Amino acid sequence: MRRDSRLSGVLHVLLHMAEHPAPMTSETLARAMGTNPVVIRRLMAGLRERGFVQSGKGHGGGWTIACDLAAVSLRDVYEALGRPALLAMGNRTEAPGCLVEQAVNAALGDAFDQAEALLLRRFGDLTLAALSADFHERLAGRGGSTDLEKNHAA
C-alpha cells in the first residue's frame, strides 16, 4: 500500500521556502521534490487559503512564506492539506454482522482512535520554527548550504 506523503512533502517545501528570500516557482519546487508543478500548486492551494503561503504571478512571481513559522504547527499544515488519513490500517468491514468481528472492530477502533489523537497532539506541539531550528543544527554540523538546487542535486 502506498503511503500518503503529502504532509512530509509540504513540510519539506515550506522549510526550503523559508530559507529562500525570493519567491520560488512551482517548477523549481517540483524539480527539487521530483514531482510535477501541478502537484505543487495543488498542495499549496490549501496552505494559501489558510494564509501560510502566498503566490505571485508573472516575472519574479512564485510562492513565498506568509506566516510566522513559530505560529504554525504541523497540525495546522496537516489540516490545510484536508486532513489526509493518518493510519493505513483499518477494519475489514465497518458494519459486520459477525459478533467476533464486532469485538475485533471495537478493540481496533479504540486503539486507532487513541493513536490518531496522540499523533495529532504531537503535530500540534511541533511548529515549523522547531523544524527549521533542527534543520539549522544539522546544517551547522555539516557545514552545508541552504541552496535548494545544491541540496537536491541528482
Buried (B, 14 or more C-beta within 10 A) or exposed (E): EEEEEBBEBBBBBBBBBBBBEEBBBBEBBBBBBEBEBEBBBEBBBBBBEBEBBBBEEEEEEBBBBBBEBEEBBBBBBBBBBEEEEBEEEEBEEEEBEEEEBBEBBEEBEEEBEEEEEEBBEEBEEBBBBBBBEEBEEEBEEEEEEBEBEEEBEE
